[in-house]
Amino acid sequence: MTLSTLPLHADTVGSYLRSAVLKQAREQFNAGEIDRATLTRIEDQEIEKLVQAQLDAGLKVLTDGEYRRSFWHIDFLENLNGIEGYEPEHGYKFNGVETRAYNTRCCGKVSWNPNHPFIEHFKKLNAIVAGRGIVKYTIPSPNQLMYPVQWDHGVYASRAEFAKDVQQAYKDAIQAFYQAGCRYLQFDDVYWGSLCNNHDKPEFAADKAQALENIQVVLADKPKDMIITTHVCRGNFRSTYLLSGAYDPVAPELFGQTQYDGYFLEYDDERSGGFEPLKYFAGNKGRVVLGLISSKFPTLEDPATVKARIAEAAQYVPLEQLCLSPQCGFASTEEGNIMTEQEQWAKVRLVEQIAADVWGED
């Protein structure tokens, strides 16, 4: 197995349901009943169990399930220089439910933090895996800082000026992860999903151009022996969603002008549209990972139906460049989606089973 085979034909987005032990420990920490060292020790132990559970389910790509995070993105962003966490009046408003009120904002000039805790988190995961699989680490895309609520706080004269510093921070982050031993990194990105949802807004063209520039600049100098993928998300909280919209409005740029090694795409329901936008992938040497297995609901998909959809996508992207995964993580926030751990692993095993039938073993 080489870097050229990543993403694997059976791959994973990243997050998993938090264990009961971990949830209890975090509650105790927040209540002041245990200290940070005790929480970290419990996190280490639970991640060890999670890694073994992934191996038991047949996975070759292993993550820490984002077990050390409260949110999929905020924990990373608020540890950059110039970005802080704060409590706004409202949380993110999903379909019928609202998240906890916590977000990030610019509070100074943005740069990479050499003491960013995620580097140590990666090293710990790498040590736990100990060569038993491929370690993948996920961080939010630089585009997650492009919303006005994130950057427009008087520090920068324009978003373009702000974006330059964000781009450099991410270029430095890539090098820091690489030096730590990371060879499979993923940028999770709701911003492209927002563009699909809001393509009729007057700011759409400028927003899309900035999103494209960010990715092109950040990936331009990535190490040749490092895989960087992206997951284009439409929101994932307590089994509900934030956004809708097919990929058509962003497909020429996202699939035709970025050089990710893999694109994890949500295709679990009608909100994602059809496969036709994948025609812009022609000539791209990366892989398209079809998120045809829902991570939101426990009902198992019919394998024959999933295989038929893979065949349909192969009309636009060669079958060898297609892969399969759950449509998103199982717990983009520590609350997690509404299913049991047993149901979660049944979904993972289904991905493995269908991929083996379609492509054989990786």
Backbone torsions as a table, in degrees:
resi	resn	phi	psi	omega
1	MET	NA	126.3	-177.3
2	THR	-121.5	172.0	178.0
3	LEU	-60.4	-28.6	-178.0
4	SER	-67.7	-13.8	179.8
5	THR	-95.9	7.2	178.4
6	LEU	-99.4	143.4	-7.5
7	PRO	-60.1	155.8	176.3
8	LEU	-74.8	161.0	178.8
9	HIS	-62.9	-29.3	170.1
10	ALA	-115.1	108.0	-174.9
11	ASP	-131.1	-177.3	-175.3
12	THR	-139.8	150.0	-178.8
13	VAL	-76.7	-46.3	175.2
14	GLY	156.8	-55.1	-171.2
15	SER	-89.6	152.2	177.6
16	TYR	-131.9	158.7	177.6
17	LEU	-55.7	133.6	178.0
18	ARG	-69.1	140.3	178.6
19	SER	-70.2	158.4	178.9
20	ALA	-61.0	-38.5	179.6
21	VAL	-63.2	-42.8	-179.7
22	LEU	-67.1	-42.3	179.3
23	LYS	-60.8	-43.1	179.5
24	GLN	-64.0	-41.9	-179.8
25	ALA	-63.2	-40.0	-179.9
26	ARG	-67.9	-37.8	175.6
27	GLU	-62.6	-41.7	178.6
28	GLN	-65.5	-38.8	178.8
29	PHE	-65.4	-45.9	-179.9
30	ASN	-63.4	-27.8	178.9
31	ALA	-87.8	-0.9	179.5
32	GLY	79.1	16.2	-177.3
33	GLU	-86.6	-23.4	174.2
34	ILE	-132.8	157.9	-178.5
35	ASP	-93.9	174.6	-177.3
36	ARG	-60.7	-40.2	-178.9
37	ALA	-61.7	-40.1	179.0
38	THR	-67.6	-42.4	177.6
39	LEU	-61.2	-44.1	180.0
40	THR	-61.4	-41.7	178.6
41	ARG	-61.7	-41.2	178.6
42	ILE	-68.1	-40.5	176.4
43	GLU	-58.2	-46.2	179.3
44	ASP	-57.1	-46.6	-178.0
45	GLN	-64.2	-42.0	-178.2
46	GLU	-71.5	-32.7	176.4
47	ILE	-68.7	-37.3	174.6
48	GLU	-57.9	-43.8	178.2
49	LYS	-65.7	-39.7	-179.5
50	LEU	-64.7	-43.2	178.1
51	VAL	-58.9	-43.9	178.4
52	GLN	-64.3	-38.7	178.6
53	ALA	-63.5	-38.1	177.1
54	GLN	-64.8	-43.4	177.6
55	LEU	-62.5	-41.7	179.8
56	ASP	-63.5	-29.6	179.8
57	ALA	-82.7	-2.7	177.0
58	GLY	96.2	3.5	-178.3
59	LEU	-73.0	142.7	173.7
60	LYS	-105.4	-22.0	174.7
61	VAL	-97.9	123.5	-171.4
62	LEU	-121.1	137.9	177.0
63	THR	-126.4	172.9	174.9
64	ASP	-90.3	9.9	177.1
65	GLY	68.2	7.8	-174.0
66	GLU	60.3	31.8	-176.4
67	TYR	-63.5	-23.2	-178.1
68	ARG	-89.8	1.1	-173.6
69	ARG	-109.3	154.9	169.9
70	SER	-92.4	-44.2	175.5
71	PHE	-119.6	154.1	-179.5
72	TRP	-64.7	-24.2	-171.1
73	HIS	-122.4	-39.2	-170.4
74	ILE	-63.1	-40.7	-177.6
75	ASP	-58.7	-35.4	176.9
76	PHE	-74.8	-49.4	-172.6
77	LEU	-63.7	-41.4	-175.7
78	GLU	-72.8	-6.2	175.6
79	ASN	-100.3	6.3	168.4
80	LEU	-80.7	147.6	172.5
81	ASN	-62.8	134.2	177.5
82	GLY	89.2	0.9	177.5
83	ILE	-123.9	134.6	179.3
84	GLU	-130.1	152.8	172.2
85	GLY	-86.6	150.0	178.4
86	TYR	-155.6	167.8	-180.0
87	GLU	-105.8	104.3	176.0
88	PRO	-77.0	-179.4	-179.9
89	GLU	-68.9	-35.5	-177.5
90	HIS	-131.4	157.4	172.1
91	GLY	-87.9	-170.4	175.9
92	TYR	-72.0	132.3	-177.2
93	LYS	-95.2	102.4	177.7
94	PHE	-87.3	-177.5	-179.8
95	ASN	-70.4	93.7	176.2
96	GLY	88.8	3.8	-179.4
97	VAL	-154.5	154.1	-178.9
98	GLU	-123.2	138.6	179.1
99	THR	-74.5	171.6	170.5
100	ARG	-57.8	147.4	-177.9
101	ALA	-81.6	95.0	176.1
102	TYR	-155.9	138.4	-177.4
103	ASN	-154.7	-176.3	176.3
104	THR	-121.6	159.5	176.2
105	ARG	-153.2	159.9	178.9
106	CYS	-78.1	130.5	179.3
107	CYS	-127.2	3.8	-179.3
108	GLY	-180.0	-177.1	178.7
109	LYS	-64.2	133.0	-173.5
110	VAL	-87.0	135.7	173.3
111	SER	-157.7	168.3	177.1
112	TRP	-71.1	139.4	177.5
113	ASN	-95.4	110.9	-178.1
114	PRO	-59.7	-21.0	178.5
115	ASN	-101.6	24.6	-178.8
116	HIS	-58.2	127.9	-175.0
117	PRO	-63.9	-22.3	-177.5
118	PHE	-65.7	-25.4	177.5
119	ILE	-66.1	-44.3	176.7
120	GLU	-66.6	-36.3	177.7
121	HIS	-62.2	-42.0	177.4
122	PHE	-63.1	-45.6	-179.1
123	LYS	-58.6	-40.0	178.8
124	LYS	-64.9	-43.7	178.1
125	LEU	-61.9	-44.1	-179.9
126	ASN	-59.3	-40.1	179.0
127	ALA	-68.5	-38.5	179.2
128	ILE	-65.8	-43.4	-179.8
129	VAL	-65.2	-41.5	173.4
130	ALA	52.4	43.8	174.9
131	GLY	80.2	4.7	-178.2
132	ARG	-80.8	-7.3	179.8
133	GLY	-169.6	-173.4	179.2
134	ILE	-94.1	122.9	-179.0
135	VAL	-85.4	125.0	175.4
136	LYS	-117.8	137.1	178.6
137	TYR	-123.2	140.5	-176.2
138	THR	-114.8	138.9	173.1
139	ILE	-138.9	158.9	177.8
140	PRO	-70.3	150.3	176.9
141	SER	-66.7	152.8	172.7
142	PRO	-58.4	-23.8	179.6
143	ASN	-65.1	-19.6	-179.7
144	GLN	-66.0	-13.2	178.5
145	LEU	-98.4	6.6	-174.1
146	MET	-89.2	-6.6	177.9
147	TYR	-71.3	144.4	179.5
148	PRO	-53.6	-37.8	-179.0
149	VAL	-63.2	-20.4	-179.3
150	GLN	-85.3	-44.8	-168.1
151	TRP	-107.7	-25.4	-168.4
152	ASP	-84.6	73.3	-178.8
153	HIS	-129.9	27.0	172.8
154	GLY	84.8	-0.8	-180.0
155	VAL	-80.8	-39.4	-177.9
156	TYR	-113.7	148.3	179.9
157	ALA	-74.4	-25.9	-177.9
158	SER	-153.4	162.6	176.5
159	ARG	-66.3	-34.9	179.7
160	ALA	-60.7	-41.6	177.8
161	GLU	-65.4	-43.6	176.9
162	PHE	-59.8	-44.5	-176.9
163	ALA	-61.0	-35.4	179.3
164	LYS	-59.6	-43.5	179.4
165	ASP	-70.0	-37.0	176.7
166	VAL	-62.5	-43.4	179.2
167	GLN	-59.0	-44.7	-179.6
168	GLN	-66.8	-38.2	178.2
169	ALA	-60.3	-40.6	-179.5
170	TYR	-73.8	-35.7	174.8
171	LYS	-61.1	-40.9	177.2
172	ASP	-67.8	-36.2	178.5
173	ALA	-63.2	-44.9	178.8
174	ILE	-56.7	-44.9	-180.0
175	GLN	-65.5	-37.4	179.1
176	ALA	-65.4	-43.1	177.2
177	PHE	-65.3	-39.9	179.7
178	TYR	-62.3	-45.5	179.3
179	GLN	-63.5	-28.5	178.4
180	ALA	-78.4	-8.4	178.1
181	GLY	108.6	1.8	-178.5
182	CYS	-74.5	130.5	177.3
183	ARG	-123.1	-1.5	179.0
184	TYR	-139.5	103.4	-175.8
185	LEU	-121.5	143.4	-179.1
186	GLN	-128.1	133.7	174.2
187	PHE	-97.3	112.3	174.7
188	ASP	-84.5	132.4	-165.8
189	ASP	-141.4	105.1	174.6
190	VAL	-86.1	-17.1	-175.2
191	TYR	-61.3	-43.2	176.8
192	TRP	-62.1	-37.4	175.9
193	GLY	-62.9	-37.7	176.4
194	SER	-63.0	-39.8	179.1
195	LEU	-64.7	-40.1	176.7
196	CYS	-61.5	-37.0	-178.4
197	ASN	-75.6	-32.0	-171.4
198	ASN	-116.5	31.3	-174.2
199	HIS	-66.6	-12.8	179.7
200	ASP	-93.8	3.2	-179.7
201	LYS	-80.6	148.5	-177.9
202	PRO	-62.2	-25.4	-178.5
203	GLU	-87.4	2.2	-173.4
204	PHE	-57.0	-49.9	-175.3
205	ALA	-60.9	-44.1	179.7
206	ALA	-67.3	-40.1	179.4
207	ASP	-64.4	-41.9	-179.9
208	LYS	-66.2	-41.3	179.6
209	ALA	-62.9	-39.9	179.5
210	GLN	-68.5	-41.0	178.5
211	ALA	-61.2	-42.6	179.2
212	LEU	-64.5	-45.8	-180.0
213	GLU	-59.0	-44.0	-178.9
214	ASN	-55.5	-47.4	-176.3
215	ILE	-70.7	-42.7	179.7
216	GLN	-60.3	-44.7	-178.2
217	VAL	-67.7	-45.1	-175.4
218	VAL	-67.0	-36.2	-178.0
219	LEU	-84.9	-11.3	-172.7
220	ALA	-58.2	-37.5	-175.3
221	ASP	-110.7	18.6	-178.4
222	LYS	-64.7	147.0	178.3
223	PRO	-57.9	143.3	-177.0
224	LYS	-66.4	-28.7	-179.3
225	ASP	-99.8	38.4	176.0
226	MET	-132.8	130.3	177.7
227	ILE	-92.8	127.0	173.6
228	ILE	-125.4	122.1	179.5
229	THR	-115.6	175.5	174.2
230	THR	-135.5	150.4	171.2
231	HIS	-117.1	117.9	178.1
232	VAL	-91.4	113.3	-170.2
233	CYS	-113.9	152.6	176.0
234	ARG	-115.5	23.9	178.5
235	GLY	95.0	139.1	-173.7
236	ASN	-154.0	100.1	-179.0
237	PHE	-150.0	121.0	177.6
238	ARG	50.6	42.9	176.2
239	SER	66.8	20.1	174.8
240	THR	-123.7	-175.1	-171.9
241	TYR	-133.6	168.8	-178.4
242	LEU	-112.4	-35.8	-168.4
243	LEU	-132.3	161.4	172.7
244	SER	-134.2	174.1	175.0
245	GLY	123.2	131.1	177.9
246	ALA	-68.4	167.3	-176.9
247	TYR	-78.9	-7.6	-173.5
248	ASP	-49.1	-46.5	-174.7
249	PRO	-64.5	-21.8	-176.6
250	VAL	-116.6	-3.4	-172.6
251	ALA	-59.3	-43.2	-179.3
252	PRO	-58.7	-38.2	-179.2
253	GLU	-80.9	-51.3	-174.5
254	LEU	-64.4	-47.4	-176.1
255	PHE	-88.9	-28.1	-175.1
256	GLY	-98.5	-18.8	-172.6
257	GLN	-127.3	2.2	172.2
258	THR	-108.6	155.8	-174.3
259	GLN	-117.8	44.9	170.9
260	TYR	-66.1	154.5	175.9
261	ASP	-84.2	-16.2	178.7
262	GLY	-160.4	150.1	-177.5
263	TYR	-127.7	105.2	177.1
264	PHE	-84.2	112.7	-172.0
265	LEU	-116.9	139.1	177.8
266	GLU	-80.4	122.2	178.5
267	TYR	-140.4	35.6	-174.5
268	ASP	-88.9	-15.4	177.8
269	ASP	-153.3	-176.4	-173.1
270	GLU	-66.6	-16.6	-179.4
271	ARG	-62.7	-20.4	-176.3
272	SER	-92.2	-6.8	-178.4
273	GLY	73.5	-163.2	-176.3
274	GLY	-96.5	-172.8	-177.0
275	PHE	-89.6	-7.0	-174.4
276	GLU	-56.2	-36.1	178.5
277	PRO	-59.6	-17.4	179.0
278	LEU	-68.4	-9.0	176.9
279	LYS	-61.7	-25.9	178.8
280	TYR	-73.5	-6.5	178.3
281	PHE	-78.6	-9.4	-178.3
282	ALA	-53.6	126.6	-179.2
283	GLY	91.4	-16.2	177.2
284	ASN	-75.3	132.7	-175.4
285	LYS	-89.3	-2.0	-179.9
286	GLY	-79.3	-167.4	179.7
287	ARG	-121.9	147.3	176.4
288	VAL	-103.0	120.9	-179.2
289	VAL	-101.6	111.9	-175.7
290	LEU	-82.3	115.2	177.8
291	GLY	-85.1	74.5	-175.1
292	LEU	-94.7	-8.7	-180.0
293	ILE	-106.1	117.0	-175.8
294	SER	-69.7	132.6	172.6
295	SER	-95.0	2.3	-176.3
296	LYS	-91.9	-30.8	-172.8
297	PHE	-129.3	146.3	-172.8
298	PRO	-77.2	-18.5	-177.5
299	THR	-60.8	130.0	-179.0
300	LEU	-79.3	135.8	178.2
301	GLU	-69.8	154.6	176.8
302	ASP	-76.9	120.4	-177.8
303	PRO	-55.4	-39.6	-178.9
304	ALA	-62.9	-39.1	178.7
305	THR	-66.6	-41.9	178.8
306	VAL	-63.5	-43.6	179.1
307	LYS	-62.6	-37.1	178.3
308	ALA	-65.0	-38.1	178.6
309	ARG	-70.3	-35.7	174.9
310	ILE	-61.5	-42.4	178.5
311	ALA	-62.9	-36.8	177.9
312	GLU	-65.0	-44.4	178.8
313	ALA	-64.4	-29.1	-179.2
314	ALA	-69.6	-7.5	171.9
315	GLN	-71.1	-19.5	-176.6
316	TYR	-113.9	-29.3	-179.9
317	VAL	-129.4	132.4	179.3
318	PRO	-52.9	140.6	-175.6
319	LEU	-54.0	-38.0	-177.9
320	GLU	-65.2	-23.6	179.1
321	GLN	-92.4	2.6	176.9
322	LEU	-98.2	151.1	177.5
323	CYS	-140.5	175.9	-178.9
324	LEU	-132.6	142.0	176.0
325	SER	-156.2	169.9	165.6
326	PRO	-59.9	157.2	-174.7
327	GLN	-71.1	-24.5	178.7
328	CYS	-156.1	-174.8	172.5
329	GLY	-72.7	169.6	179.4
330	PHE	-91.2	-10.4	-178.5
331	ALA	-156.1	79.2	179.0
332	SER	-66.8	-21.4	168.9
333	THR	-126.5	167.0	-175.3
334	GLU	-64.8	-17.6	177.7
335	GLU	-65.6	-38.7	177.5
336	GLY	80.5	164.1	176.3
337	ASN	-78.0	167.1	-172.6
338	ILE	-89.4	85.2	174.1
339	MET	-163.0	167.7	179.3
340	THR	-89.8	165.3	176.2
341	GLU	-62.7	-37.2	178.3
342	GLN	-62.0	-41.3	178.4
343	GLU	-67.3	-36.3	176.5
344	GLN	-59.5	-49.5	-177.4
345	TRP	-69.1	-27.7	174.9
346	ALA	-64.6	-38.1	176.1
347	LYS	-63.1	-45.0	-179.4
348	VAL	-61.7	-44.9	179.9
349	ARG	-64.8	-32.4	177.2
350	LEU	-64.1	-42.4	176.0
351	VAL	-57.6	-47.6	-179.9
352	GLU	-60.6	-43.2	-177.6
353	GLN	-64.0	-48.2	-177.6
354	ILE	-66.8	-42.3	179.6
355	ALA	-61.6	-39.5	178.6
356	ALA	-64.3	-37.7	178.7
357	ASP	-67.1	-38.5	-174.6
358	VAL	-82.9	-44.8	-173.2
359	TRP	-114.0	-11.1	-171.3
360	GLY	82.4	-172.8	-179.1
361	GLU	-77.2	140.7	174.4
362	ASP	-69.5	NA	NA
